[in-house]
Amino acid sequence: MLQWIKHKIRNKVLHPCSRTNSGRMARVFVYGTLKKGQPNYQHMINGTHGRARFQGRGRTVEKYPLVIAGKYNIPFLLNIPGTGHHVTGEIYSVDDQMLQFLDEFEGCPDMYQRTPGDLCHSRERGAAGERLQGLFWKPCDDHQR
């Protein structure tokens, strides 16, 4: 029986944008129009899409190029780790419903990929705090050109 369970765990493959239905909260990092004061922030606080609880400000541990482009000046990260700057944003705990909404909002998996990454939680203005894992959305390689 134990071997069967290990086999199931080892071979469980979830699509990167699939719902987990775990009932647990996921940690997400937003760096663009979903931040406080930005045009799409209402989606983070409007309970119709699920729950999102603000955890604080943070930044990526890895450096990425942040580009602001397009007709609406939408910010997005280029998936070129080690180049650019530590990207600052906000960290939220979200439920499965909100995570699914954010995937749809970001066009996952066609336009953006939900990606796990290391974040640094800011404790004080400018001071680096605790290091933690979170999810954030980066453009698919086909949409970076």
KAVENKA-V377460 format. One record per run of one state. SS is the DSSP state (H for helix, E for strand, - for the rest). FROM is the first residue (numbers start at 0). TO is the last residue. Records with the same first field share a line. If there is no record, write none. Layout:
SS = FROM-TO + FROM-TO
This chain:
- = 0-0 + 10-24 + 30-40 + 45-45 + 49-50 + 64-64 + 69-72 + 77-83 + 94-94 + 105-106 + 108-110 + 124-125 + 139-139 + 143-144
H = 1-9 + 41-44 + 46-48 + 95-104 + 140-142
E = 25-29 + 51-63 + 65-68 + 73-76 + 84-93 + 107-107 + 111-123 + 126-138
